[in-house]
Amino acid sequence: MRYQKLLELLKKSQKISLMVGVPALGFFLILSIVFTFRGSGKPWLPGFIITFIILVLMIELIVSNLNYEKKLD
């Protein structure tokens, strides 16, 4: 009984982290893309690196959440 409540709490916390994390990372992804291509038309190399890192973090958050839900079921 006690473990069931803990399991439900873990599921809720995973959903909350996904609901908050993905939009936040999406916002930073859009910002990094905008700052990469601003100005003289010449792309900014650190912007590409930052964009790639944010994209990898977003994908990792989604995939780890999906794998975690499968383990909990």
PyMOL Python script that loads the backbone (N, CA, C, O; Angstrom):
from pymol import cmd

cmd.read_pdbstr("""\
ATOM      1  N   MET A   1       0.830  -1.189   0.000  1.00  0.00           N
ATOM      2  CA  MET A   1       0.000   0.000   0.000  1.00  0.00           C
ATOM      3  C   MET A   1       0.875   1.255   0.000  1.00  0.00           C
ATOM      4  O   MET A   1       0.639   2.190  -0.765  1.00  0.00           O
ATOM      5  N   ARG A   2       1.873   1.261   0.856  1.00  0.00           N
ATOM      6  CA  ARG A   2       2.755   2.415   0.960  1.00  0.00           C
ATOM      7  C   ARG A   2       3.574   2.578  -0.321  1.00  0.00           C
ATOM      8  O   ARG A   2       3.844   3.695  -0.762  1.00  0.00           O
ATOM      9  N   TYR A   3       3.963   1.443  -0.909  1.00  0.00           N
ATOM     10  CA  TYR A   3       4.746   1.515  -2.134  1.00  0.00           C
ATOM     11  C   TYR A   3       3.898   1.989  -3.310  1.00  0.00           C
ATOM     12  O   TYR A   3       4.416   2.627  -4.226  1.00  0.00           O
ATOM     13  N   GLN A   4       2.611   1.686  -3.293  1.00  0.00           N
ATOM     14  CA  GLN A   4       1.722   2.139  -4.354  1.00  0.00           C
ATOM     15  C   GLN A   4       1.627   3.667  -4.370  1.00  0.00           C
ATOM     16  O   GLN A   4       1.648   4.283  -5.436  1.00  0.00           O
ATOM     17  N   LYS A   5       1.522   4.276  -3.180  1.00  0.00           N
ATOM     18  CA  LYS A   5       1.466   5.734  -3.092  1.00  0.00           C
ATOM     19  C   LYS A   5       2.771   6.359  -3.571  1.00  0.00           C
ATOM     20  O   LYS A   5       2.764   7.390  -4.244  1.00  0.00           O
ATOM     21  N   LEU A   6       3.889   5.729  -3.222  1.00  0.00           N
ATOM     22  CA  LEU A   6       5.190   6.224  -3.662  1.00  0.00           C
ATOM     23  C   LEU A   6       5.317   6.121  -5.186  1.00  0.00           C
ATOM     24  O   LEU A   6       5.854   7.020  -5.834  1.00  0.00           O
ATOM     25  N   LEU A   7       4.820   5.025  -5.745  1.00  0.00           N
ATOM     26  CA  LEU A   7       4.851   4.824  -7.186  1.00  0.00           C
ATOM     27  C   LEU A   7       4.010   5.888  -7.905  1.00  0.00           C
ATOM     28  O   LEU A   7       4.428   6.423  -8.932  1.00  0.00           O
ATOM     29  N   GLU A   8       2.831   6.189  -7.364  1.00  0.00           N
ATOM     30  CA  GLU A   8       1.994   7.231  -7.955  1.00  0.00           C
ATOM     31  C   GLU A   8       2.669   8.598  -7.872  1.00  0.00           C
ATOM     32  O   GLU A   8       2.583   9.395  -8.806  1.00  0.00           O
ATOM     33  N   LEU A   9       3.336   8.863  -6.757  1.00  0.00           N
ATOM     34  CA  LEU A   9       4.050  10.130  -6.594  1.00  0.00           C
ATOM     35  C   LEU A   9       5.197  10.253  -7.600  1.00  0.00           C
ATOM     36  O   LEU A   9       5.435  11.329  -8.148  1.00  0.00           O
ATOM     37  N   LEU A  10       5.901   9.151  -7.838  1.00  0.00           N
ATOM     38  CA  LEU A  10       6.981   9.158  -8.830  1.00  0.00           C
ATOM     39  C   LEU A  10       6.453   9.415 -10.236  1.00  0.00           C
ATOM     40  O   LEU A  10       7.071  10.146 -11.010  1.00  0.00           O
ATOM     41  N   LYS A  11       5.314   8.815 -10.567  1.00  0.00           N
ATOM     42  CA  LYS A  11       4.721   9.037 -11.885  1.00  0.00           C
ATOM     43  C   LYS A  11       4.321  10.499 -12.057  1.00  0.00           C
ATOM     44  O   LYS A  11       4.548  11.088 -13.114  1.00  0.00           O
ATOM     45  N   LYS A  12       3.725  11.084 -11.017  1.00  0.00           N
ATOM     46  CA  LYS A  12       3.323  12.491 -11.092  1.00  0.00           C
ATOM     47  C   LYS A  12       4.541  13.397 -11.233  1.00  0.00           C
ATOM     48  O   LYS A  12       4.519  14.354 -12.007  1.00  0.00           O
ATOM     49  N   SER A  13       5.598  13.102 -10.491  1.00  0.00           N
ATOM     50  CA  SER A  13       6.784  13.959 -10.575  1.00  0.00           C
ATOM     51  C   SER A  13       7.446  13.862 -11.948  1.00  0.00           C
ATOM     52  O   SER A  13       7.978  14.854 -12.447  1.00  0.00           O
ATOM     53  N   GLN A  14       7.420  12.677 -12.564  1.00  0.00           N
ATOM     54  CA  GLN A  14       7.972  12.538 -13.912  1.00  0.00           C
ATOM     55  C   GLN A  14       7.164  13.340 -14.917  1.00  0.00           C
ATOM     56  O   GLN A  14       7.725  13.979 -15.807  1.00  0.00           O
ATOM     57  N   LYS A  15       5.824  13.305 -14.773  1.00  0.00           N
ATOM     58  CA  LYS A  15       4.991  14.066 -15.703  1.00  0.00           C
ATOM     59  C   LYS A  15       5.214  15.563 -15.527  1.00  0.00           C
ATOM     60  O   LYS A  15       5.247  16.305 -16.509  1.00  0.00           O
ATOM     61  N   ILE A  16       5.366  16.010 -14.289  1.00  0.00           N
ATOM     62  CA  ILE A  16       5.601  17.431 -14.031  1.00  0.00           C
ATOM     63  C   ILE A  16       6.944  17.858 -14.621  1.00  0.00           C
ATOM     64  O   ILE A  16       7.050  18.922 -15.231  1.00  0.00           O
ATOM     65  N   SER A  17       7.966  17.023 -14.436  1.00  0.00           N
ATOM     66  CA  SER A  17       9.279  17.385 -14.987  1.00  0.00           C
ATOM     67  C   SER A  17       9.240  17.445 -16.505  1.00  0.00           C
ATOM     68  O   SER A  17       9.924  18.268 -17.112  1.00  0.00           O
ATOM     69  N   LEU A  18       8.452  16.587 -17.115  1.00  0.00           N
ATOM     70  CA  LEU A  18       8.324  16.615 -18.577  1.00  0.00           C
ATOM     71  C   LEU A  18       7.529  17.829 -19.023  1.00  0.00           C
ATOM     72  O   LEU A  18       7.874  18.459 -20.022  1.00  0.00           O
ATOM     73  N   MET A  19       6.456  18.173 -18.289  1.00  0.00           N
ATOM     74  CA  MET A  19       5.616  19.320 -18.656  1.00  0.00           C
ATOM     75  C   MET A  19       6.351  20.640 -18.477  1.00  0.00           C
ATOM     76  O   MET A  19       6.080  21.602 -19.196  1.00  0.00           O
ATOM     77  N   VAL A  20       7.273  20.697 -17.532  1.00  0.00           N
ATOM     78  CA  VAL A  20       8.022  21.928 -17.295  1.00  0.00           C
ATOM     79  C   VAL A  20       9.324  21.950 -18.111  1.00  0.00           C
ATOM     80  O   VAL A  20       9.696  22.984 -18.666  1.00  0.00           O
ATOM     81  N   GLY A  21       9.994  20.829 -18.177  1.00  0.00           N
ATOM     82  CA  GLY A  21      11.314  20.764 -18.799  1.00  0.00           C
ATOM     83  C   GLY A  21      11.312  20.953 -20.299  1.00  0.00           C
ATOM     84  O   GLY A  21      12.151  21.676 -20.835  1.00  0.00           O
ATOM     85  N   VAL A  22      10.373  20.310 -20.987  1.00  0.00           N
ATOM     86  CA  VAL A  22      10.355  20.392 -22.446  1.00  0.00           C
ATOM     87  C   VAL A  22      10.023  21.803 -22.938  1.00  0.00           C
ATOM     88  O   VAL A  22      10.714  22.307 -23.824  1.00  0.00           O
ATOM     89  N   PRO A  23       8.977  22.467 -22.391  1.00  0.00           N
ATOM     90  CA  PRO A  23       8.756  23.850 -22.848  1.00  0.00           C
ATOM     91  C   PRO A  23       9.910  24.795 -22.503  1.00  0.00           C
ATOM     92  O   PRO A  23      10.242  25.682 -23.289  1.00  0.00           O
ATOM     93  N   ALA A  24      10.514  24.607 -21.340  1.00  0.00           N
ATOM     94  CA  ALA A  24      11.643  25.474 -20.971  1.00  0.00           C
ATOM     95  C   ALA A  24      12.818  25.262 -21.919  1.00  0.00           C
ATOM     96  O   ALA A  24      13.423  26.228 -22.384  1.00  0.00           O
ATOM     97  N   LEU A  25      13.142  24.013 -22.205  1.00  0.00           N
ATOM     98  CA  LEU A  25      14.223  23.745 -23.143  1.00  0.00           C
ATOM     99  C   LEU A  25      13.859  24.208 -24.556  1.00  0.00           C
ATOM    100  O   LEU A  25      14.728  24.654 -25.305  1.00  0.00           O
ATOM    101  N   GLY A  26      12.575  24.102 -24.920  1.00  0.00           N
ATOM    102  CA  GLY A  26      12.132  24.601 -26.215  1.00  0.00           C
ATOM    103  C   GLY A  26      12.311  26.099 -26.340  1.00  0.00           C
ATOM    104  O   GLY A  26      12.714  26.599 -27.390  1.00  0.00           O
ATOM    105  N   PHE A  27      12.010  26.818 -25.262  1.00  0.00           N
ATOM    106  CA  PHE A  27      12.203  28.271 -25.248  1.00  0.00           C
ATOM    107  C   PHE A  27      13.682  28.621 -25.447  1.00  0.00           C
ATOM    108  O   PHE A  27      14.014  29.493 -26.250  1.00  0.00           O
ATOM    109  N   PHE A  28      14.564  27.940 -24.713  1.00  0.00           N
ATOM    110  CA  PHE A  28      15.991  28.204 -24.869  1.00  0.00           C
ATOM    111  C   PHE A  28      16.504  27.771 -26.240  1.00  0.00           C
ATOM    112  O   PHE A  28      17.441  28.363 -26.775  1.00  0.00           O
ATOM    113  N   LEU A  29      15.888  26.740 -26.801  1.00  0.00           N
ATOM    114  CA  LEU A  29      16.259  26.304 -28.151  1.00  0.00           C
ATOM    115  C   LEU A  29      15.930  27.386 -29.174  1.00  0.00           C
ATOM    116  O   LEU A  29      16.740  27.687 -30.050  1.00  0.00           O
ATOM    117  N   ILE A  30      14.743  27.964 -29.058  1.00  0.00           N
ATOM    118  CA  ILE A  30      14.352  29.046 -29.972  1.00  0.00           C
ATOM    119  C   ILE A  30      15.269  30.248 -29.803  1.00  0.00           C
ATOM    120  O   ILE A  30      15.697  30.851 -30.787  1.00  0.00           O
ATOM    121  N   LEU A  31      15.573  30.600 -28.550  1.00  0.00           N
ATOM    122  CA  LEU A  31      16.483  31.726 -28.309  1.00  0.00           C
ATOM    123  C   LEU A  31      17.862  31.477 -28.911  1.00  0.00           C
ATOM    124  O   LEU A  31      18.447  32.373 -29.521  1.00  0.00           O
ATOM    125  N   SER A  32      18.376  30.276 -28.742  1.00  0.00           N
ATOM    126  CA  SER A  32      19.713  29.994 -29.269  1.00  0.00           C
ATOM    127  C   SER A  32      19.725  30.013 -30.788  1.00  0.00           C
ATOM    128  O   SER A  32      20.712  30.430 -31.394  1.00  0.00           O
ATOM    129  N   ILE A  33      18.633  29.563 -31.413  1.00  0.00           N
ATOM    130  CA  ILE A  33      18.559  29.622 -32.877  1.00  0.00           C
ATOM    131  C   ILE A  33      18.510  31.070 -33.346  1.00  0.00           C
ATOM    132  O   ILE A  33      19.171  31.440 -34.317  1.00  0.00           O
ATOM    133  N   VAL A  34      17.721  31.888 -32.651  1.00  0.00           N
ATOM    134  CA  VAL A  34      17.620  33.307 -33.019  1.00  0.00           C
ATOM    135  C   VAL A  34      18.971  33.994 -32.888  1.00  0.00           C
ATOM    136  O   VAL A  34      19.373  34.745 -33.777  1.00  0.00           O
ATOM    137  N   PHE A  35      19.674  33.745 -31.791  1.00  0.00           N
ATOM    138  CA  PHE A  35      20.961  34.404 -31.592  1.00  0.00           C
ATOM    139  C   PHE A  35      22.055  33.838 -32.497  1.00  0.00           C
ATOM    140  O   PHE A  35      23.059  34.503 -32.752  1.00  0.00           O
ATOM    141  N   THR A  36      21.860  32.610 -32.980  1.00  0.00           N
ATOM    142  CA  THR A  36      22.838  32.037 -33.905  1.00  0.00           C
ATOM    143  C   THR A  36      22.784  32.744 -35.253  1.00  0.00           C
ATOM    144  O   THR A  36      23.824  32.993 -35.863  1.00  0.00           O
ATOM    145  N   PHE A  37      21.582  33.070 -35.725  1.00  0.00           N
ATOM    146  CA  PHE A  37      21.433  33.618 -37.069  1.00  0.00           C
ATOM    147  C   PHE A  37      21.131  35.110 -37.080  1.00  0.00           C
ATOM    148  O   PHE A  37      20.623  35.620 -38.079  1.00  0.00           O
ATOM    149  N   ARG A  38      21.427  35.819 -36.005  1.00  0.00           N
ATOM    150  CA  ARG A  38      21.150  37.255 -35.985  1.00  0.00           C
ATOM    151  C   ARG A  38      22.298  38.021 -36.630  1.00  0.00           C
ATOM    152  O   ARG A  38      23.396  37.497 -36.817  1.00  0.00           O
ATOM    153  N   GLY A  39      22.020  39.245 -36.957  1.00  0.00           N
ATOM    154  CA  GLY A  39      23.090  40.137 -37.376  1.00  0.00           C
ATOM    155  C   GLY A  39      23.486  40.037 -38.825  1.00  0.00           C
ATOM    156  O   GLY A  39      22.643  40.146 -39.716  1.00  0.00           O
ATOM    157  N   SER A  40      24.757  39.832 -39.063  1.00  0.00           N
ATOM    158  CA  SER A  40      25.346  40.017 -40.390  1.00  0.00           C
ATOM    159  C   SER A  40      25.035  38.878 -41.356  1.00  0.00           C
ATOM    160  O   SER A  40      25.531  38.887 -42.483  1.00  0.00           O
ATOM    161  N   GLY A  41      24.253  37.925 -40.962  1.00  0.00           N
ATOM    162  CA  GLY A  41      23.955  36.806 -41.844  1.00  0.00           C
ATOM    163  C   GLY A  41      24.961  35.684 -41.744  1.00  0.00           C
ATOM    164  O   GLY A  41      24.773  34.608 -42.312  1.00  0.00           O
ATOM    165  N   LYS A  42      26.027  35.944 -41.020  1.00  0.00           N
ATOM    166  CA  LYS A  42      27.058  34.931 -40.818  1.00  0.00           C
ATOM    167  C   LYS A  42      26.714  34.171 -39.537  1.00  0.00           C
ATOM    168  O   LYS A  42      26.628  34.782 -38.472  1.00  0.00           O
ATOM    169  N   PRO A  43      26.516  32.850 -39.615  1.00  0.00           N
ATOM    170  CA  PRO A  43      26.132  32.100 -38.412  1.00  0.00           C
ATOM    171  C   PRO A  43      27.223  32.150 -37.340  1.00  0.00           C
ATOM    172  O   PRO A  43      28.418  32.207 -37.629  1.00  0.00           O
ATOM    173  N   TRP A  44      26.762  32.125 -36.110  1.00  0.00           N
ATOM    174  CA  TRP A  44      27.643  32.199 -34.948  1.00  0.00           C
ATOM    175  C   TRP A  44      27.932  30.784 -34.476  1.00  0.00           C
ATOM    176  O   TRP A  44      27.013  30.090 -34.043  1.00  0.00           O
ATOM    177  N   LEU A  45      29.189  30.331 -34.547  1.00  0.00           N
ATOM    178  CA  LEU A  45      29.536  28.949 -34.251  1.00  0.00           C
ATOM    179  C   LEU A  45      29.175  28.507 -32.839  1.00  0.00           C
ATOM    180  O   LEU A  45      28.615  27.420 -32.694  1.00  0.00           O
ATOM    181  N   PRO A  46      29.458  29.278 -31.782  1.00  0.00           N
ATOM    182  CA  PRO A  46      29.024  28.830 -30.445  1.00  0.00           C
ATOM    183  C   PRO A  46      27.504  28.670 -30.344  1.00  0.00           C
ATOM    184  O   PRO A  46      27.017  27.875 -29.541  1.00  0.00           O
ATOM    185  N   GLY A  47      26.763  29.416 -31.148  1.00  0.00           N
ATOM    186  CA  GLY A  47      25.310  29.253 -31.176  1.00  0.00           C
ATOM    187  C   GLY A  47      24.907  27.877 -31.669  1.00  0.00           C
ATOM    188  O   GLY A  47      23.969  27.276 -31.146  1.00  0.00           O
ATOM    189  N   PHE A  48      25.616  27.375 -32.679  1.00  0.00           N
ATOM    190  CA  PHE A  48      25.348  26.021 -33.153  1.00  0.00           C
ATOM    191  C   PHE A  48      25.613  24.992 -32.060  1.00  0.00           C
ATOM    192  O   PHE A  48      24.841  24.049 -31.887  1.00  0.00           O
ATOM    193  N   ILE A  49      26.699  25.175 -31.329  1.00  0.00           N
ATOM    194  CA  ILE A  49      27.056  24.245 -30.265  1.00  0.00           C
ATOM    195  C   ILE A  49      26.017  24.279 -29.151  1.00  0.00           C
ATOM    196  O   ILE A  49      25.595  23.231 -28.662  1.00  0.00           O
ATOM    197  N   ILE A  50      25.604  25.477 -28.749  1.00  0.00           N
ATOM    198  CA  ILE A  50      24.596  25.611 -27.697  1.00  0.00           C
ATOM    199  C   ILE A  50      23.262  25.018 -28.153  1.00  0.00           C
ATOM    200  O   ILE A  50      22.593  24.331 -27.381  1.00  0.00           O
ATOM    201  N   THR A  51      22.878  25.277 -29.390  1.00  0.00           N
ATOM    202  CA  THR A  51      21.637  24.725 -29.931  1.00  0.00           C
ATOM    203  C   THR A  51      21.675  23.209 -29.925  1.00  0.00           C
ATOM    204  O   THR A  51      20.693  22.565 -29.558  1.00  0.00           O
ATOM    205  N   PHE A  52      22.794  22.635 -30.327  1.00  0.00           N
ATOM    206  CA  PHE A  52      22.928  21.180 -30.342  1.00  0.00           C
ATOM    207  C   PHE A  52      22.824  20.599 -28.931  1.00  0.00           C
ATOM    208  O   PHE A  52      22.164  19.578 -28.735  1.00  0.00           O
ATOM    209  N   ILE A  53      23.461  21.230 -27.955  1.00  0.00           N
ATOM    210  CA  ILE A  53      23.413  20.748 -26.577  1.00  0.00           C
ATOM    211  C   ILE A  53      21.988  20.798 -26.038  1.00  0.00           C
ATOM    212  O   ILE A  53      21.540  19.854 -25.387  1.00  0.00           O
ATOM    213  N   ILE A  54      21.275  21.883 -26.299  1.00  0.00           N
ATOM    214  CA  ILE A  54      19.891  21.996 -25.822  1.00  0.00           C
ATOM    215  C   ILE A  54      19.004  20.951 -26.488  1.00  0.00           C
ATOM    216  O   ILE A  54      18.138  20.366 -25.838  1.00  0.00           O
ATOM    217  N   LEU A  55      19.215  20.716 -27.772  1.00  0.00           N
ATOM    218  CA  LEU A  55      18.434  19.709 -28.484  1.00  0.00           C
ATOM    219  C   LEU A  55      18.687  18.316 -27.917  1.00  0.00           C
ATOM    220  O   LEU A  55      17.750  17.534 -27.758  1.00  0.00           O
ATOM    221  N   VAL A  56      19.930  18.002 -27.614  1.00  0.00           N
ATOM    222  CA  VAL A  56      20.262  16.705 -27.020  1.00  0.00           C
ATOM    223  C   VAL A  56      19.630  16.561 -25.633  1.00  0.00           C
ATOM    224  O   VAL A  56      19.118  15.494 -25.294  1.00  0.00           O
ATOM    225  N   LEU A  57      19.664  17.641 -24.825  1.00  0.00           N
ATOM    226  CA  LEU A  57      19.030  17.589 -23.508  1.00  0.00           C
ATOM    227  C   LEU A  57      17.526  17.360 -23.611  1.00  0.00           C
ATOM    228  O   LEU A  57      16.956  16.612 -22.816  1.00  0.00           O
ATOM    229  N   MET A  58      16.882  17.998 -24.581  1.00  0.00           N
ATOM    230  CA  MET A  58      15.451  17.823 -24.781  1.00  0.00           C
ATOM    231  C   MET A  58      15.122  16.381 -25.155  1.00  0.00           C
ATOM    232  O   MET A  58      14.207  15.782 -24.590  1.00  0.00           O
ATOM    233  N   ILE A  59      15.855  15.836 -26.089  1.00  0.00           N
ATOM    234  CA  ILE A  59      15.624  14.458 -26.518  1.00  0.00           C
ATOM    235  C   ILE A  59      15.888  13.488 -25.377  1.00  0.00           C
ATOM    236  O   ILE A  59      15.141  12.528 -25.190  1.00  0.00           O
ATOM    237  N   GLU A  60      16.942  13.735 -24.620  1.00  0.00           N
ATOM    238  CA  GLU A  60      17.275  12.860 -23.493  1.00  0.00           C
ATOM    239  C   GLU A  60      16.189  12.897 -22.431  1.00  0.00           C
ATOM    240  O   GLU A  60      15.861  11.860 -21.854  1.00  0.00           O
ATOM    241  N   LEU A  61      15.625  14.063 -22.159  1.00  0.00           N
ATOM    242  CA  LEU A  61      14.556  14.192 -21.170  1.00  0.00           C
ATOM    243  C   LEU A  61      13.326  13.413 -21.605  1.00  0.00           C
ATOM    244  O   LEU A  61      12.719  12.713 -20.794  1.00  0.00           O
ATOM    245  N   ILE A  62      12.955  13.523 -22.856  1.00  0.00           N
ATOM    246  CA  ILE A  62      11.777  12.814 -23.361  1.00  0.00           C
ATOM    247  C   ILE A  62      12.004  11.303 -23.358  1.00  0.00           C
ATOM    248  O   ILE A  62      11.143  10.552 -22.899  1.00  0.00           O
ATOM    249  N   VAL A  63      13.138  10.856 -23.860  1.00  0.00           N
ATOM    250  CA  VAL A  63      13.420   9.418 -23.948  1.00  0.00           C
ATOM    251  C   VAL A  63      13.550   8.795 -22.567  1.00  0.00           C
ATOM    252  O   VAL A  63      13.036   7.700 -22.335  1.00  0.00           O
ATOM    253  N   SER A  64      14.230   9.475 -21.645  1.00  0.00           N
ATOM    254  CA  SER A  64      14.367   8.912 -20.303  1.00  0.00           C
ATOM    255  C   SER A  64      13.021   8.845 -19.598  1.00  0.00           C
ATOM    256  O   SER A  64      12.777   7.922 -18.820  1.00  0.00           O
ATOM    257  N   ASN A  65      12.145   9.812 -19.858  1.00  0.00           N
ATOM    258  CA  ASN A  65      10.813   9.772 -19.262  1.00  0.00           C
ATOM    259  C   ASN A  65      10.004   8.605 -19.818  1.00  0.00           C
ATOM    260  O   ASN A  65       9.296   7.932 -19.068  1.00  0.00           O
ATOM    261  N   LEU A  66      10.100   8.359 -21.114  1.00  0.00           N
ATOM    262  CA  LEU A  66       9.376   7.236 -21.708  1.00  0.00           C
ATOM    263  C   LEU A  66       9.894   5.911 -21.174  1.00  0.00           C
ATOM    264  O   LEU A  66       9.106   5.017 -20.868  1.00  0.00           O
ATOM    265  N   ASN A  67      11.200   5.775 -21.059  1.00  0.00           N
ATOM    266  CA  ASN A  67      11.778   4.546 -20.522  1.00  0.00           C
ATOM    267  C   ASN A  67      11.402   4.349 -19.061  1.00  0.00           C
ATOM    268  O   ASN A  67      11.156   3.222 -18.633  1.00  0.00           O
ATOM    269  N   TYR A  68      11.356   5.427 -18.296  1.00  0.00           N
ATOM    270  CA  TYR A  68      11.024   5.355 -16.878  1.00  0.00           C
ATOM    271  C   TYR A  68       9.571   4.945 -16.677  1.00  0.00           C
ATOM    272  O   TYR A  68       9.258   4.180 -15.765  1.00  0.00           O
ATOM    273  N   GLU A  69       8.669   5.463 -17.542  1.00  0.00           N
ATOM    274  CA  GLU A  69       7.261   5.077 -17.445  1.00  0.00           C
ATOM    275  C   GLU A  69       7.083   3.595 -17.743  1.00  0.00           C
ATOM    276  O   GLU A  69       6.261   2.932 -17.110  1.00  0.00           O
ATOM    277  N   LYS A  70       7.844   3.066 -18.703  1.00  0.00           N
ATOM    278  CA  LYS A  70       7.755   1.633 -19.009  1.00  0.00           C
ATOM    279  C   LYS A  70       8.214   0.800 -17.827  1.00  0.00           C
ATOM    280  O   LYS A  70       7.633  -0.250 -17.553  1.00  0.00           O
ATOM    281  N   LYS A  71       9.244   1.244 -17.121  1.00  0.00           N
ATOM    282  CA  LYS A  71       9.739   0.506 -15.958  1.00  0.00           C
ATOM    283  C   LYS A  71       8.745   0.533 -14.807  1.00  0.00           C
ATOM    284  O   LYS A  71       8.635  -0.439 -14.059  1.00  0.00           O
ATOM    285  N   LEU A  72       8.013   1.647 -14.659  1.00  0.00           N
ATOM    286  CA  LEU A  72       7.059   1.756 -13.563  1.00  0.00           C
ATOM    287  C   LEU A  72       5.810   0.922 -13.794  1.00  0.00           C
ATOM    288  O   LEU A  72       5.182   0.481 -12.831  1.00  0.00           O
ATOM    289  N   ASP A  73       5.433   0.695 -15.054  1.00  0.00           N
ATOM    290  CA  ASP A  73       4.210  -0.076 -15.349  1.00  0.00           C
ATOM    291  C   ASP A  73       4.400  -1.561 -15.201  1.00  0.00           C
ATOM    292  O   ASP A  73       3.462  -2.328 -15.417  1.00  0.00           O
TER     293      ASP A  73
END
""", "prot")
cmd.dss("prot")
cmd.show_as("cartoon", "prot")
cmd.util.cbc("prot")
cmd.orient("prot")
